[in-house]
Amino acid sequence: MVSKNQIKLITSLQQKKYRIANQLFFAEGVKVIQELLQSNFELEHLYTTQHDFDTVLDSKKSLIHENDLKKISALTTPNSCLAVFKIPEEKPIIASGLIIALDDVRDPGNIGTILRLCDWFGVKQVICSKETVDIYNPKVVQATMGSITRVNVNYVDLPEYISQTELPVFGTFMDGENIYKTNLPKEAIVVMGNEANGISETIEEITKNRLSIPRFGDLQQAESLNVATATGIILSEFKRNLA
């Protein structure tokens, strides 16, 4: 059984201010929870409807009814388990290799997919503007499918960071240079912009290298690419010559 106080706490963690106040977040689903348990993330408590997770101490685990899981879940159709973890201290930025910078990316699904792409392509560092959605948002955690444990994410004053970096900075624009005809470096920062408005004017002004993904459709009428889809294409091109 889940107490009223536990329900109140866990459901409050759907909001960023309560995640910050309690320094806690939650994850749902066996795959994501197992990935987090095998990482350096510290488990606060696990709630499950199954007799599973044998490696978790009984003091850190509660067997609950499906109705109780529905009360604490953020999913329309709850999985079989939910786990609350402590938010770790932010690690120093890895200022080398290929870095993805997110400028005011708001959709949790996009952030989660981008972290999975970074994990797939061996990108160890993502830096986010302060306006970018919180990676401990339950929908982001769910969408990462465990990649949140392997990609370092930092929130910074993005214009200030970019203006001070020694790495070449690339931005994605509709009128940029064709990425398939551009010599791409091994180390760089690549800025991906907001879903509706693209890269902000402030960052555009300090971005020296403009890239675009050309349209190949006959009618040339597709307005834009989803930011996560565009990130996948760009990462593929940056990494292609390293394979």
N, C-alpha and C positions, 0 to 999 in steps of 0.2 A: 504494500500500500504506500502511496505517496501522500505525505502530509500537506495540509493547506499552505504552510510556509514554504515547503519545497516547490509546490506548484507555482506559488507567487514568485519565488526567486527565479525558477527556470524560465517561466513565460516572460519575465521582465528582461531576460537576456536577449530577447529578440530586438531590443532597443539598444543602440550604441551607448547612450549615457549610463545605462545600468551595467553594461558589460565593462565599461571603464570604472565605474564606482566599485564593482565587486571583483574586478580583474578576473572575470570568468567568461567562458563561452561554451556553447554546446554543439555537439555533432550527432548526426543520426545515421543509422545504417551500419551493418556489420563491416563492410569494406572500409569505410572512412574511419570508423572507430578503431579497427585493428591497425590501420596505418598510424594513427595517432598514438596508440598504445606502444607501438614498436619504435617510436621516435622519442625525442627528449621532452615532449609535452607531458605535463604532470596531470594525472587523473584526479579529479575531485570526487566524482561518484558516477557509477554506471547503473542505469535502470534498464532491465531487460525482461521480456516476456518468455524467454527461452532459458533452458539450463545450458548456457554456453559461457564463453569467456572464462575457461577454467583457470587461466593464469592470473586472473584478477582476484585479489584478496576478498574474502567474504565481507570484511568491514568496509570495502569500497564498492560493494555491489548489492543491488536490491532486485529481487524477483518480483515483478509487478504484473497486474492484470492489464489486458489490452485497453480497457476503458480508462485506466490511469495513464497509460501511455498517450492516449488521445488528448488528455488534458494538458500534457506538457509538450506535445509535439508541435512543430511549426509546419508540418506537412499535412496536406489534405487527406492523404492516405498514409498513416504512420507506418514506419518500418517496425522491426521487432525490438529495437533498442535505441536508447539515447544516452549519451555520456556527457557529463560536464567536466571541462578541463580548465586549468589555470592558464591565463594569458601569460606567455613568457615575456621576459624583458627583450626589448628590441636589440638585435645584434648589430654590430657595426656594418656599414655599407661595404660591399665587396666592389671596390672601384676599379675593376679590371674585367677584361673579356667583353662579352656582349651583354648590354644592359637594356632592359625594356623600361621605359618611363611612361606612366599613365597620367595623362592630363585631364582630370575631371571626368573619368569614366565612371558612370553611375549604375549601370546594370549589374547586379550580382552574378548573373549567369555569365556575362561577358568576362568579368574578373576571374571567376572560377575556371573558365575555359582557357583564358590567357595563362593562368598559372600552370594548368595542365600542359599547355603547349611549351611553355618555358622548361618545364620538367622534361618533356619529351626531347627537346632540342638541346638540352644541357645548359640552359641559361640559368645561372645561379642567383641572379639579382634582379629584382623589380623595385623601382622607386616610384612612389605615387605622390601626386599633389594632395594637399590637405583636403580637397573637395572630393577626391576619389572615394568610392564606397569602401567601408571598413572590411578588411579581409576576414574578420571574425563574425561578420553577419552570417546567420545560419544558412542562408541561401548560397553565399559564397563558399562556405566550408563544404556544403553538400556538393557543389559543382566542381570543386577541386578534385574530388575523389581520392584524397590523400596527398596530392601534390603540394598542399600547403606545408607539409612536413619537410619538403626538400628544396623549396625555393625561398630565399631570403627576401622579405618584403619590408621596406622602410617608407615612412611618410615624411616628406620634407617640404620645405619651401622650394617648389620645383624651379621657378625662374632663377632663384638665387643659386641653387645647386648647379643648374645647367650653365649659368654665366661663369661659374668658377671652375668647372671641370676641364681637365686637359685632354679628355677623350673627344674625338670628333662626334658631333651631334647631328643626327639625321631626323627629319620630320616627315610625316606622311601627308601629302597634299594632292589634290586633284590635278594641279598643274605642275607637279614635280617632274624630275628626270625619270625616264623609264627605268624601273629597277632591274629589268632584264638586260639593260645595256650599260649598267653602272658597275664600276669596279668597287666592290664593297670590302672594307677592312675587316680584320679579325676582331678588333676591339672597337667598340662604338657604343653610344647611347642612341636608342631609337625611340622617338616620342610618338605615342599613339594618342589620338585626341578623343574628345567627347563624342558620344553617339550621334548627337543632333548637330553640334556646332563645330566639330573638328578640334584642331589645336587652337588654343587661345591666342589672341593677338600678342600678348606679352611674350609668350614663348616663341611664337612665330618670328618675332623681331630678332631673337637671339639664336635662331636655328639657321645655320649656314648651309646645310645640305638638304635639299628638298627632293623627296622620292615620291613616285606614284606607281600604282599598279595599273597598267593599261587595260582598257576595255577591248575585248575582241569580238563582241557581238556585232552583227551586221547593222543593226539599227542604232547602236551606240546610245541607248536611252536609259540604261540602268543608272540610277542616281548615285549610288555609293555602295560600298561593301560594309557589311557588319564589321565592327572593330576587331572582334576575336578572329573572324575569318581572315581579315587583312593581316593581323599579327601572324597567323600561321603561314601565310604566303611569304611574308617578309622574313620571318625566321628561317624558312626553308631556303630562301635565296642567300641569306647571309652565311648559312651553314653549308651550302651545297658544295663549295670548293674545298671544304675541310673534310668531307666524307672519305 
